[in-house]
């Protein structure tokens, strides 16, 4: 369990750096409410982005994105609605993105999917 938590935290740090390099402004990390957690909340231009980060080790057969199932999607969407209500985002544009990271022998392969829930 410790390894999985460490892998996830390291992946989130890498994702933040990657997102900043790609024009995202990080607003909040690890937002929690009764519906679940959102790893990263950011803005890219005039769009609010709710971002899920998935990090896997080389030995994992699946893609990091394959681990985002319907249940996880529902939690993220509900948590985003809670955040939007809390912050009074009203009719602001929102988008759900995901960052997938595969760690291999000290190197990371990072991919970004915008509008992952479309």
Secondary structure, 3 states (H helix, E strand, C coil): CHHHHHHHHHHHHHHHHHHHHCCCEEEEEEEEECCEEEEEEEEECCEEEEEEEEEEECCCCCCHHHHCCHHHHHHHHHHHHHHHHHCCCCCCEEEEEEEEEEEECCEEEEEEECCCCC
